[in-house]
Amino acid sequence: MTKILLTGANGFLGKSIINELSKDEVNFFCLSRTSGKYLISLEHKIPIFEETFDLIIHAAGKAHSIPRSEEEKKQFHDINVIGTNNLLLGLEKKELPKQFVFISSVSVYGQEFGRDIKEEFPLVAKEPYGRSKIEAEKIVTDWCITNNVICTILRLPLLVGKNPPGNLGAMIKAIKRGYYFNIANGKARKSMVLTKDVASFISVVAPIGGVFNLTDGIHPSFFELSYAISKKKSFSLPLFLAKIVGKIGDLVGDKSPLTSLKVNKITSDLTFDDSKARKLLNWKPESIIDYLKTESF
């Protein structure tokens, strides 16, 4: 039976990984702050493991958000970089695993807009979250090379699943409460992927290794998303009005629901190319729109 150490086991993706991979003959050992065999905050402590593992899935980390203070900026480095390094130091104290899968993010590319960005694109993130993921990727890659461990890095966009957190969760709540609206007809497209598809792919990619973007390949527009969730057309704010409201929001600050930066993001395409996974490993994810059409909200 394959022994897997999963960090971030209590997170949105972690729970899906357990659900999907438990269908196979695996023995999970979970590490998180709140549940599992190893209750550890990795940024503060090097873990001491009692077992050896075949596969490490490192999904723990501080999720993408806009830091509101220097302390919050520092947390990205502490949790995502120091925490990753402490995990590797802990693993060195036992027999090393055969495979290591690191859950990274498309934020490493540092782009606010663009289409079909491939894995070879330069990693130029400037904000704290993206930079911390770049550093963590390098630490993991170097460690795996040094220790002859098969290394996989999965760069993920917005994750979708049951009761999603973050921007999609906020969108669903706004639609349910009746105050959601699109901007400029909601034409901008964004890459997304289902947690269950990512989880299932791990068992395929882990024995092979490599760096992969994963998306649903459809890159739904805001209009398509809102329509799939609400089953009706949402009100659309004309772009020129949105820009005026954004300018007013700039004066209010980050707490404003709409700023010029948010308007630019909402109206710009940002998609990533997953053809590498499709060609090499037969990646065939479910469409986000098809999934949302079957969900009840």
LINLINDA-V61036 format. One record per pair of residues at least 24 apart in sequence whose C-alpha atoms are under 6 Angstrom apart, sorted by the first residue. I is the first residue (numbers start at 0). J is the second residue. D is the distance in whole Angstrom. If there is no record, write none. Layout:
i = [I:I]
j = [J:J]
d = [D:D]
//
This chain:
i = [0:0:1:2:2:2:3:3:3:3:4:4:4:5:5:6:6:6:6:6:7:7:7:12:15:16:41:42:42:42:42:45:45:46:47:51:52:53:53:54:54:54:55:56:57:58:63:72:75:76:79:80:80:97:98:98:99:100:100:101:102:103:103:104:104:105:105:105:107:112:112:112:113:113:114:114:115:115:115:116:116:117:149:150:151:151:151:152:153:154:155:156:156:157:158:158:158:158:159:159:159:160:160:180:180:180:181:182:182:183:183:184:185:185:186:187:187:187:187:188:188:188:188:189:189:189:189:190:190:190:196:212:213:215:215:227:227]
j = [24:25:25:26:52:53:27:52:54:55:28:29:55:29:56:30:31:57:58:59:31:58:59:194:195:198:82:77:78:81:82:85:89:89:89:94:96:96:97:96:98:99:99:100:101:102:128:127:128:131:131:131:135:148:148:149:150:151:152:152:153:153:154:154:155:154:155:156:133:267:268:269:268:269:269:270:270:271:272:271:272:272:208:208:208:209:210:210:211:212:213:190:191:191:191:192:193:194:192:193:194:193:194:233:234:235:235:235:236:237:238:235:221:222:220:220:266:267:268:218:219:220:268:218:268:269:270:214:218:270:284:273:273:284:286:291:292]
d = [6:5:5:5:5:5:5:6:5:6:5:6:5:5:5:5:6:5:5:5:5:5:4:6:6:5:4:6:5:5:4:5:5:5:6:6:5:5:5:6:5:6:5:5:5:5:6:6:6:5:6:6:5:5:5:5:5:5:6:5:5:5:5:4:5:5:5:6:6:6:5:5:6:5:6:5:5:4:4:4:5:5:6:5:4:5:6:5:5:5:6:6:5:5:6:5:6:6:6:5:6:6:6:6:5:6:4:5:5:5:5:5:5:5:5:5:5:5:5:6:5:4:5:5:6:5:5:6:4:5:6:5:5:5:5:6:5]
//
